[in-house]
Amino acid sequence: MARRWLRRRTSIVLAAGLLLAAGGAALVLWPLDPAPYLHVPSSGELQDREGRLLYAYLRADDAWCFPRPLAELGPVLAQATIAAEDQRFYTHQGVDPAAVLRAFWQNFRHVEVRSGASTLTMQVIKLANPGPRSLPSKAWQALQALRLERQTSKAALLEAYLNGAPYGMNLVGAEAAARRYFGKRAKELTLPEAALLAGLPKGPSARQPLRYPKRALERRDYVLGRMLAEGFINTADHDRAVATPLGAAWHDYPRNAPHLAQQFRRQAEREGVVHSTLDLPLQRATEALLAEYLKKFEGEIGNGAVIVADVAAGVERVRVGSADFFAAKGGQVDALRAARSPGSALKPFTYALAMDRNVLYASESLSDGVLDYGLYQPGNFDGRYRGLIPAGSALRHSLNVPAVLLLERVGVESLQDFLKRAGLRTLNRSAAAYGLGLTLGNCEVRLEELAAAYAMVARLGEYRPLSAVHAASTEGVRLLSRGVCLKLYEMMEQPLPEEFDQRYLPSVNARPRVCWKTGTSTGLHDAWAFVFNQQYVVGVWMGNNDGAYSPKLVGALAALPLAAAVFQSLPPLPAPAWPEADDALVDVKICAVTGLPVSAWCAQTRTARLPREQYLHRTCDVHSPSPVVTSKPGGPVVERWPGNVKGWDLAKVIAPITQGVEEAAVQRATQLSLLNPADGAEFVLTGEERGDRLRLQSSVDAEQTVHWYLDGKYLGAAPPGAPLFLDLTEGEHQVTCMTHDGKQETVKYSVSLPRRVFR
């Protein structure tokens, strides 16, 4: 009877054991979705074009966490973590039996918890579902670990652990810890640095290295000893690492391009990482350069913004929305997106549209004189007029009257429509509200949009909006012909002025070929500058957040030096910096006086290169047969000039004033203006041999002798074709040129000693 009862009891126990084993096996074999355990929520990052961290966001739970693939965390950190936490990680199936037995025996002997048996896989389970430290919790973690190991790889488990483990303070994951404690990426950690991090997850608060450096150092050395015992390092490596100081210190996370970062905060929270097109080294250098540059204005100019665009790629490489994002007043306003008055920065588009509409040839002469529309009387910034002037010179000198005359030809509505198609979305008033002042910038535009319009010209007529984040490429829209843009390149090409403060111009031997244009708003509230070639466009705005006036807010003085410094600091790209003319331009015979295609009566001619697409229907109307003598081509000729500047067009002379050819030539020759030095020019002495000399130039040098005076003292006479040079000396000066009939012109300039070179 007793034996029968014992057999029955044994059978019940065996059956129960088998059922439990079968149930456990069934649970282990039951499929498990690994995603919740392997995914680690990110703080959110804005990265540059090469994956470097530009800006770090704080996670919703106030933690910093930057998950990385295992390959980007580095093999040394992985080895240190395995040596410290789970030496048999690659051989067990989620639960380490040897560790379980060891923990059971140690805890049994000491009648308290002295040792744990958690594997890295079990800790991954715990990180995803934290719970109390109890036997049921451990059993559940062990079961889930066995299931998880069946569904994923060891590499994925190790990656999940390194990205989700706590490393002290509010740091989650090794990448966040490496950047905070050592100011570098996890894969760049040295052996002792990696060992320090590997020892932190077990007691991150008690061993936080910035608060408890001695405890952290002891734990680091323990990990190094484990690495030596496991064969990950040799004795020499171990001894060098142990002798290394702790080296942990507080490092801030990057906060570059903060205005752009705020735009994409929501996307970063959703996706973890936003990949921008910016270049981190260029971004940092430009932010520092703007902050340093503003100091020279001693508070009169309080802010600035800079954008750098890669022309071929159609993307932004630098985006600085203000000089100090954390400034109390207006620093968080993104000046790249603020609508401001651009001044003369719009003029190149008027010239481009006029050429595209066949109402301007790049070679033709325009008039710079008194222009009266009744209530509207545009004049030049310096209050002077140059008379008859080639279109290219008028654009380079940023003369207002020629630009207004060209806008009158193309029409305000046409220019407004063209600018809107070129991306300027703020021109929402009626054409009548802007009037002819539109070409002079009596409107408001955004720096980022105007830079895209300049990039269209640099790209030879193809418009694409500039992008600051990686996105699907957009197909370009052709707004101008290649030939028109090539002529615009020629008309706008100027060397960057060398007289600007040399602190902000890098020391380079080769100066790139560039085009540039400045703008100054009416009332001196905004200063602009754009520098470009086929590789880059640099746009700069300088001003005050409250729009305050400053006499220093002149484009050429406030914005151009910074734009020049930024442009010259950019690395050259593989693509050519200057476009090839190829067959987009053709040779055209033009009148040497008017620059228009010749008529039958033009005696003096030359050849100019004009866009192939342009119609040559506008010919010189200045030269015509003498009305006194009936003549054929080759007979007596007179010149008929417009009676006033309004409606100026030498292809269709209105209300003509007739002169003999010789009389007209004398009048043109005696229109005197001083070209070099420019009025208000600022020079910096170089100290180089023959480097501090200036060639004096006037508008009549080729036709007659010019007499020159410096500070009231006679310098000498310069016959036609014989230049006169001036040695620059420190101080304020004025120079005067005078012709034989008493006409004279005076300008002022200054010369200063060089200061330290900006680095």
C-alpha positions in Angstrom: 0.0 0.0 0.0 2.8 2.4 0.9 4.7 1.5 -2.2 1.7 2.1 -4.4 1.2 5.5 -2.7 4.9 6.4 -3.2 4.8 5.4 -6.9 1.6 7.5 -7.4 3.2 10.5 -5.7 6.4 10.1 -7.7 4.3 9.9 -10.9 2.4 13.1 -10.0 5.7 15.0 -9.3 7.2 13.8 -12.5 4.0 14.7 -14.4 4.0 18.1 -12.8 7.6 18.5 -13.6 7.1 17.5 -17.2 4.1 19.8 -17.5 6.2 22.7 -16.0 9.1 21.9 -18.3 6.8 21.6 -21.3 5.1 24.9 -20.3 8.5 26.6 -19.8 9.7 25.2 -23.2 6.4 26.4 -24.8 6.9 29.8 -23.3 10.5 30.0 -24.5 9.5 28.9 -28.0 6.6 31.3 -28.1 7.4 34.1 -30.7 8.5 37.4 -29.2 8.5 40.8 -31.0 12.0 42.1 -30.4 11.4 45.7 -31.5 10.2 47.1 -28.1 13.4 45.8 -26.5 15.8 46.9 -29.2 14.4 50.4 -29.9 15.8 53.2 -27.7 14.0 56.6 -27.9 16.3 59.3 -29.0 16.7 62.9 -27.6 16.6 64.1 -31.2 19.6 65.3 -33.2 20.3 67.8 -36.0 23.3 66.4 -37.9 25.5 68.0 -40.5 26.1 66.7 -44.0 28.6 64.1 -42.8 26.6 62.9 -39.8 28.3 65.2 -37.2 26.2 66.5 -34.4 25.1 70.1 -35.0 22.5 70.5 -32.3 21.2 68.2 -29.5 17.6 68.2 -28.2 16.6 67.1 -24.7 14.3 64.1 -24.6 10.7 64.4 -23.3 11.8 62.7 -20.0 14.6 65.2 -19.7 17.2 62.7 -20.7 20.1 62.9 -23.2 20.2 59.9 -25.5 21.9 59.6 -28.9 21.5 56.0 -30.1 24.2 54.8 -32.5 24.8 51.6 -34.5 27.2 49.2 -32.8 30.0 50.0 -35.3 29.8 53.6 -34.3 30.2 52.8 -30.6 33.6 51.3 -31.1 35.0 47.8 -30.3 36.9 48.9 -27.2 33.8 50.0 -25.4 32.0 46.8 -26.4 34.9 44.7 -25.0 35.0 46.7 -21.8 31.3 46.3 -21.3 31.4 42.5 -21.9 34.4 42.2 -19.5 32.6 44.1 -16.8 29.0 42.8 -17.1 28.8 39.5 -19.0 32.0 37.6 -19.7 30.1 34.6 -21.4 27.8 36.9 -23.4 28.7 35.2 -26.7 28.2 31.7 -25.4 25.0 31.7 -23.3 21.4 31.8 -24.7 20.2 34.7 -22.6 20.7 33.1 -19.2 24.1 32.2 -17.8 23.8 29.0 -15.7 27.2 29.4 -14.2 26.4 32.9 -13.1 23.1 31.7 -11.6 24.8 29.0 -9.6 27.5 31.4 -8.4 25.0 34.0 -7.3 22.8 31.4 -5.5 25.8 30.1 -3.6 27.1 33.6 -2.6 23.7 34.8 -1.5 23.0 31.6 0.4 26.3 31.8 2.3 25.9 35.4 3.3 22.1 35.2 3.8 21.7 38.4 1.7 21.9 39.5 -1.9 25.6 39.7 -2.6 25.7 38.9 -6.3 23.4 39.0 -9.3 23.2 36.7 -12.3 21.8 39.2 -14.9 23.2 38.8 -18.4 23.3 41.7 -20.8 20.2 40.3 -22.5 18.3 40.3 -19.2 19.4 43.9 -18.6 18.1 44.8 -22.0 14.7 43.3 -20.9 14.9 45.3 -17.7 15.7 48.6 -19.4 12.6 48.2 -21.5 10.4 47.1 -18.6 11.9 48.2 -15.3 10.5 46.5 -12.2 11.3 45.7 -8.6 14.4 43.7 -7.8 12.8 40.4 -6.8 12.9 36.7 -7.6 9.7 36.8 -9.7 11.1 39.8 -11.7 14.4 38.0 -12.2 12.5 34.8 -13.4 10.4 36.9 -15.8 13.5 38.6 -17.1 15.3 35.3 -17.6 12.3 33.8 -19.5 12.1 36.9 -21.7 15.8 36.9 -22.3 15.6 33.3 -23.5 12.8 34.2 -25.9 14.6 37.4 -27.1 17.8 35.6 -27.9 15.9 33.3 -30.2 14.6 36.3 -32.2 17.7 38.5 -32.6 21.5 38.6 -32.9 24.1 39.2 -30.2 25.2 42.3 -32.0 21.7 43.8 -31.9 21.4 43.0 -28.1 24.8 44.6 -27.3 23.9 47.7 -29.4 20.6 48.0 -27.5 22.3 47.7 -24.2 25.0 50.3 -25.0 22.3 52.7 -26.3 19.9 52.3 -23.4 22.0 51.8 -20.2 22.2 54.6 -17.6 25.6 56.4 -17.3 24.9 58.9 -14.5 22.9 62.1 -14.2 20.4 62.2 -17.1 22.6 60.4 -19.5 21.2 57.4 -21.4 23.5 55.4 -23.7 27.2 55.5 -24.2 27.2 58.2 -26.9 25.6 60.7 -24.7 28.0 59.8 -21.9 31.0 60.0 -24.1 30.1 63.5 -25.3 29.2 64.8 -21.8 32.3 63.4 -19.9 34.9 63.5 -22.7 33.6 65.8 -25.4 34.0 63.2 -28.1 32.1 60.4 -29.9 32.0 57.0 -28.3 34.0 55.4 -31.1 36.8 57.9 -30.4 37.2 56.9 -26.7 40.6 55.7 -25.5 41.0 52.5 -23.6 40.8 54.1 -20.1 37.9 56.3 -21.1 35.9 53.3 -22.5 36.7 51.3 -19.3 35.3 54.2 -17.2 32.0 54.3 -19.1 31.7 50.5 -19.1 31.8 50.5 -15.3 29.1 53.1 -14.8 25.8 51.3 -15.5 26.2 49.2 -12.4 25.7 52.1 -9.9 25.7 55.2 -12.2 24.7 57.6 -9.4 27.2 56.3 -6.8 30.1 56.3 -9.3 29.2 59.4 -11.4 32.7 60.6 -12.3 32.1 64.4 -12.0 30.8 64.0 -8.4 32.6 60.9 -7.2 35.9 60.7 -9.1 37.6 58.4 -6.7 34.8 55.8 -6.9 34.7 56.1 -10.6 38.5 55.6 -10.8 38.3 52.5 -8.7 35.6 51.1 -10.9 37.5 51.9 -14.0 40.6 50.1 -12.8 38.4 47.1 -11.9 37.1 47.0 -15.5 40.6 47.2 -16.9 41.6 44.3 -14.7 38.6 42.3 -16.0 39.7 43.2 -19.6 43.2 41.9 -18.9 41.8 38.7 -17.4 39.5 38.1 -20.4 42.4 38.6 -22.8 41.0 41.8 -24.4 44.2 43.8 -23.6 47.7 42.9 -22.7 49.7 43.8 -19.5 51.3 46.9 -21.1 48.0 48.3 -22.2 46.6 47.6 -18.8 49.4 49.3 -16.9 49.3 52.4 -19.2 45.6 52.7 -18.8 45.7 52.4 -15.0 48.3 55.1 -14.8 46.1 57.5 -16.9 44.2 60.2 -14.9 40.5 60.0 -14.9 40.1 62.8 -17.4 36.4 63.3 -17.1 35.0 66.8 -17.3 31.8 68.6 -18.2 31.3 69.2 -21.9 28.3 71.0 -23.4 26.4 69.4 -26.3 26.7 71.2 -29.6 24.2 74.1 -30.2 25.2 75.1 -33.7 22.6 76.5 -36.1 20.0 77.0 -33.3 17.5 78.8 -35.5 17.4 75.9 -38.0 17.2 73.5 -35.0 14.1 75.1 -33.8 12.4 74.7 -37.2 13.0 71.0 -37.2 12.5 70.2 -33.5 9.2 68.4 -34.1 10.7 66.3 -36.9 13.6 65.4 -34.7 11.3 64.3 -31.9 9.5 62.1 -34.3 12.4 60.7 -36.3 15.3 60.9 -33.9 17.7 62.4 -36.4 17.3 65.2 -38.9 20.0 65.2 -41.6 20.9 68.7 -42.6 23.1 69.9 -45.5 25.2 72.2 -43.3 28.9 71.8 -42.8 29.8 71.8 -39.1 33.3 73.3 -39.3 32.2 76.0 -41.7 29.1 76.7 -39.5 31.2 77.0 -36.3 33.8 79.2 -38.0 31.1 81.6 -39.5 29.3 81.9 -36.2 32.5 82.8 -34.5 33.5 85.2 -37.3 30.2 87.1 -37.1 30.4 87.5 -33.4 33.9 88.8 -33.6 33.1 91.1 -36.6 30.3 92.8 -34.8 32.7 94.0 -32.1 34.2 96.6 -34.4 30.9 98.5 -34.6 30.8 99.1 -30.8 27.1 98.6 -30.5 26.0 100.8 -33.4 25.2 97.6 -35.3 23.8 94.9 -33.1 23.1 91.9 -35.3 23.9 90.1 -38.5 23.0 87.0 -40.5 25.0 84.9 -42.9 24.1 82.2 -45.4 26.4 80.1 -47.6 25.0 78.1 -50.5 26.6 75.4 -52.6 25.5 76.5 -56.1 25.7 73.2 -57.9 24.0 71.2 -55.2 21.4 73.8 -54.5 21.8 73.4 -50.7 22.9 75.5 -47.7 26.3 74.9 -46.2 26.1 77.6 -43.5 23.1 79.2 -41.9 23.6 81.8 -39.1 20.3 83.5 -38.2 21.8 85.9 -35.6 25.0 86.8 -33.9 23.8 85.4 -30.5 20.8 83.1 -30.3 20.7 83.5 -26.5 20.8 87.3 -26.5 18.0 88.8 -24.4 16.6 91.1 -27.1 15.8 89.5 -30.4 18.5 86.8 -30.6 16.0 84.1 -31.3 14.6 86.0 -34.3 15.9 84.3 -37.4 17.2 87.2 -39.5 17.5 84.9 -42.5 13.7 84.6 -42.6 12.9 88.2 -41.5 11.6 90.5 -44.2 13.9 93.5 -44.6 14.5 96.2 -47.3 17.3 95.0 -49.7 18.2 98.3 -51.3 20.4 98.0 -54.4 20.7 94.2 -54.0 17.8 93.8 -56.4 19.4 95.8 -59.3 21.2 92.8 -61.0 17.8 91.2 -61.6 16.5 94.3 -63.3 19.5 94.2 -65.7 19.1 90.4 -66.2 15.4 90.8 -67.0 16.1 93.7 -69.4 18.6 91.6 -71.3 16.2 88.6 -71.3 13.4 90.9 -72.7 15.8 92.3 -75.4 15.5 95.9 -74.2 19.1 96.0 -73.0 22.4 94.9 -74.5 25.2 94.5 -72.0 27.5 96.7 -74.2 25.1 99.7 -74.5 25.6 103.0 -72.8 23.0 104.3 -70.4 22.6 107.8 -68.9 23.3 108.7 -65.3 21.8 112.2 -64.9 19.0 114.1 -63.3 15.8 112.1 -63.6 12.5 113.9 -62.7 9.2 112.1 -62.5 7.5 114.9 -60.6 6.9 113.5 -57.1 9.6 110.9 -57.7 13.2 112.0 -58.3 15.7 109.1 -57.9 19.3 110.1 -57.3 22.5 108.2 -56.5 23.7 107.3 -53.0 26.6 109.8 -53.3 24.5 112.6 -54.8 26.7 112.7 -58.0 26.0 111.8 -61.6 28.4 110.2 -64.1 26.7 111.1 -67.4 27.1 108.6 -70.3 28.1 105.2 -68.8 28.3 101.6 -70.1 25.7 99.3 -68.6 28.2 97.1 -66.9 29.9 100.1 -65.2 26.5 101.4 -64.1 25.7 98.1 -62.4 29.1 97.8 -60.8 28.9 101.3 -59.4 25.3 100.6 -58.3 23.9 103.7 -59.9 20.2 104.4 -59.3 19.2 106.4 -62.4 20.2 103.7 -65.0 18.5 101.0 -63.0 15.2 103.1 -62.9 15.5 103.7 -66.6 15.8 100.0 -67.3 12.8 99.2 -65.0 10.8 101.7 -67.0 11.7 99.6 -70.1 10.7 96.2 -68.7 7.8 97.3 -66.5 7.3 97.1 -62.8 4.8 94.2 -63.1 7.2 92.2 -65.1 10.0 92.6 -62.6 7.7 91.8 -59.7 6.5 88.6 -61.4 10.1 87.6 -62.2 11.3 88.2 -58.7 8.4 86.1 -57.3 9.2 83.3 -59.7 12.8 83.6 -58.4 11.5 82.7 -54.9 10.9 86.2 -53.3 7.6 85.4 -51.7 7.2 88.6 -49.8 6.4 90.9 -52.8 2.7 90.8 -52.2 1.7 94.4 -52.7 0.5 95.7 -56.1 3.0 96.8 -58.7 1.7 100.3 -58.5 2.4 100.3 -54.7 6.1 99.6 -55.5 6.5 101.7 -58.6 9.8 102.3 -60.2 11.5 102.2 -56.8 11.2 98.4 -56.8 14.6 98.1 -58.5 16.1 100.2 -55.7 14.7 97.9 -53.0 11.6 99.8 -51.7 10.2 96.4 -50.6 11.0 93.7 -48.1 12.6 90.4 -48.8 14.2 87.5 -46.9 17.9 86.9 -47.0 17.5 83.1 -47.5 15.2 83.7 -50.5 17.3 86.4 -52.1 20.4 84.2 -51.7 18.5 81.5 -53.7 17.8 84.1 -56.4 21.5 84.9 -56.6 22.2 81.2 -56.8 19.9 81.0 -59.8 22.2 83.6 -61.6 25.3 81.7 -60.4 23.8 78.5 -61.8 23.4 80.2 -65.2 19.6 80.8 -65.0 18.2 77.6 -63.4 16.2 78.3 -60.2 15.9 75.8 -57.4 14.9 76.7 -53.8 17.8 76.3 -51.4 17.4 73.4 -49.0 18.9 73.1 -45.5 17.9 69.5 -44.9 18.3 66.4 -47.1 15.2 66.0 -49.2 14.1 64.7 -52.6 15.8 66.8 -55.2 13.6 69.3 -57.0 13.8 69.9 -60.7 15.1 73.3 -61.6 13.1 75.9 -63.5 14.9 78.0 -66.1 14.3 81.7 -65.6 17.1 83.2 -67.6 19.2 82.0 -70.6 22.7 80.9 -70.1 23.9 83.7 -72.3 22.2 86.4 -70.2 23.8 85.0 -67.1 27.2 84.8 -68.7 27.0 88.5 -69.5 25.8 89.2 -65.9 28.9 87.4 -64.7 31.0 89.8 -66.8 29.1 92.9 -65.7 29.3 92.0 -62.0 32.8 90.6 -61.8 34.9 92.7 -59.4 37.9 91.8 -57.2 36.9 91.9 -53.6 38.2 95.3 -52.3 41.6 94.8 -50.6 41.4 98.0 -48.5 39.0 96.4 -46.0 40.1 95.7 -42.5 42.6 92.8 -42.9 41.6 91.2 -39.6 38.6 89.8 -41.4 40.2 88.7 -44.6 42.2 85.4 -44.5 45.8 85.5 -45.6 45.6 83.7 -49.0 47.7 84.3 -52.1 45.1 83.4 -54.7 42.0 85.6 -54.8 39.1 83.8 -56.5 37.2 85.4 -59.4 34.0 86.6 -57.9 30.9 88.8 -58.6 29.5 90.9 -55.8 26.7 93.3 -55.1 25.8 95.3 -52.1 22.6 96.9 -50.9 21.7 99.7 -48.5 18.1 100.3 -47.4 16.7 103.8 -47.5 17.3 105.5 -44.2 20.4 103.3 -43.4 18.5 100.6 -41.5 19.8 97.5 -43.4 23.1 96.6 -45.1 23.5 93.7 -47.5 26.2 92.0 -49.5 26.2 89.0 -51.9 29.4 87.4 -53.2 29.2 84.6 -55.7 30.8 82.5 -58.4 29.9 79.1 -59.8 30.8 77.3 -56.6 29.3 79.4 -53.7 26.9 82.2 -52.9 27.5 84.1 -49.7 24.8 86.4 -48.4 25.1 88.8 -45.5 22.7 91.1 -43.7 23.7 93.5 -41.1 21.4 95.7 -39.0 19.6 96.0 -35.7 16.8 93.8 -34.4 14.6 96.9 -33.8 15.4 98.4 -37.2 17.3 101.3 -35.7 19.3 103.6 -38.0 23.1 103.7 -38.0 25.4 105.7 -40.3 27.5 102.6 -40.5 24.8 100.5 -42.1 26.1 100.9 -45.7 26.3 97.7 -47.7 29.9 98.2 -48.9 31.2 99.2 -45.5 29.2 97.0 -43.1 28.2 93.8 -45.0 30.8 93.4 -47.8 33.9 92.9 -45.6 32.2 90.1 -43.7 30.9 88.5 -46.9 34.4 88.7 -48.4 35.9 87.1 -45.3 33.4 84.2 -45.3 33.7 83.6 -49.1 37.5 83.5 -49.0 37.4 81.0 -46.1 35.4 78.5 -48.0 37.2 75.4 -49.4 37.4 75.1 -53.2 35.0 72.6 -54.8 35.8 70.3 -57.7 33.5 72.1 -60.1 35.0 75.1 -62.0 34.6 78.4 -60.1 34.0 80.4 -63.3 31.7 79.5 -66.2 32.9 78.8 -69.7 31.4 81.2 -72.3 31.2 78.4 -75.1 28.7 79.2 -77.9 26.1 80.9 -75.7 27.7 84.2 -76.7 28.3 85.4 -80.3 30.4 88.2 -81.7 28.3 91.3 -82.7 29.5 94.5 -84.4 28.5 97.5 -82.3 28.8 101.2 -82.3 31.9 102.3 -80.4 30.0 105.3 -79.0 26.7 103.9 -78.0 27.5 100.2 -77.6 24.4 99.3 -79.6 24.4 97.1 -82.8 25.7 99.3 -85.6 23.5 101.3 -88.0 24.7 102.3 -91.5 25.9 105.6 -90.1 28.2 104.5 -87.3 31.7 105.3 -88.3 33.5 103.9 -85.2 32.8 100.3 -84.4 34.1 97.5 -82.3 33.1 93.9 -81.5 31.2 92.7 -78.4 30.1 89.3 -77.2 26.3 89.2 -76.7 23.9 86.3 -75.8 23.0 84.2 -78.8 19.3 84.3 -77.9 19.1 88.1 -78.0 17.4 89.8 -81.0 19.5 92.5 -82.6 16.5 94.6 -83.5 17.7 97.6 -81.4 20.4 99.4 -83.4 22.2 102.7 -82.8 19.8 105.7 -83.5 22.4 108.3 -82.4 24.2 108.5 -85.7 22.3 109.7 -88.7 22.9 111.5 -92.0 23.2 115.2 -91.8 19.9 116.9 -92.6 21.7 119.8 -94.3 23.2 117.6 -97.1 21.4 114.7 -98.6 23.8 111.9 -98.1 24.3 108.2 -98.4 26.2 106.0 -96.0 29.7 107.4 -95.7 28.6 111.0 -96.2 28.3 113.7 -93.5 27.0 112.4 -90.2 25.5 114.0 -87.1 24.9 112.7 -83.6 21.4 113.0 -82.2 21.2 112.6 -78.4 18.1 112.4 -76.2 16.9 115.8 -75.0 16.6 114.5 -71.4 17.3 111.5 -69.3 13.7 110.4 -68.9 12.9 107.6 -71.4 16.6 107.3 -72.4 17.1 104.8 -75.1 19.9 105.3 -77.7 18.1 102.8 -80.0 15.2 105.2 -80.2 16.2 108.8 -79.6 13.3 111.0 -78.5 13.3 114.8 -78.7 16.9 114.8 -80.1 19.5 117.4 -79.6 21.7 117.3 -82.7 25.5 117.9 -82.6 28.3 117.4 -85.1 30.4 114.4 -84.5 33.4 116.3 -83.3 31.4 118.6 -81.0 29.7 115.6 -79.4 33.1 113.8 -79.0 34.5 116.8 -77.1 31.5 117.0 -74.8 31.8 113.3 -74.0 35.5 113.6 -73.4 35.1 116.5 -71.0 32.5 114.8 -68.7 34.9 114.5 -65.7 34.7 112.1 -62.8 37.3 110.8 -60.4 37.4 107.0 -60.6 40.3 106.0 -58.3 40.3 106.5 -55.4 36.6 106.3 -54.8 35.1 108.8 -52.5 35.2 107.6 -48.9 37.6 104.7 -49.6 39.5 103.2 -46.7 42.9 101.7 -47.3 45.1 99.5 -45.0 48.9 99.7 -45.4 50.4 96.3 -46.4 54.1 97.1 -45.8 55.0 95.3 -49.0 57.4 96.7 -51.5 55.4 98.7 -54.1 52.3 97.4 -52.4 51.1 100.7 -50.9 50.8 102.6 -54.2 47.6 103.7 -55.9 47.1 104.4 -59.5 45.1 107.7 -59.9 42.3 107.4 -62.5 39.7 109.8 -64.0 37.1 109.4 -66.7 39.1 111.5 -69.2 42.6 109.9 -68.8 42.5 108.6 -72.4 41.6 111.9 -74.1 43.5 114.7 -72.3 46.1 115.7 -69.7 44.9 115.6 -66.1 46.5 117.6 -63.3 46.5 116.0 -59.8 46.6 117.5 -56.3 47.0 115.8 -52.9 45.8 117.7 -49.9 46.1 120.9 -51.9 49.6 120.2 -53.1 50.4 119.7 -56.8 51.4 116.1 -57.6 51.9 116.4 -61.3 50.3 116.0 -64.7 49.3 112.8 -66.4 49.2 113.0 -70.2 46.8 110.6 -72.1 48.0 107.0 -71.6 50.6 107.9 -68.9 49.3 106.9 -65.5 50.3 108.7 -62.3 50.8 106.8 -59.0 50.3 108.0 -55.5 52.2 106.6 -52.4 49.7 105.9 -49.6 50.5 107.4 -46.2 48.6 107.0 -42.9 45.8 109.6 -42.2 42.8 111.4 -43.8 43.5 112.8 -47.2 41.7 114.4 -50.2 42.8 114.2 -53.8 41.7 116.5 -56.7 41.9 116.1 -60.5 41.7 119.0 -62.9 41.4 119.3 -66.7 42.9 122.1 -68.9 39.6 123.9 -69.0 39.3 124.2 -65.2 36.9 121.3 -64.5 37.8 119.5 -61.3 36.6 116.7 -59.0 37.6 116.0 -55.4 37.3 112.9 -53.2 38.3 112.0 -49.7 39.9 108.8 -48.5 41.7 107.4 -45.4 44.7 105.2 -44.8 45.4 103.2 -41.6 47.9 100.8 -40.3 47.2 97.0 -40.3 45.9 95.3 -37.2 46.2 91.7 -36.1 45.1 89.1 -38.7 41.8 87.4 -37.6 42.1 83.6 -37.0 
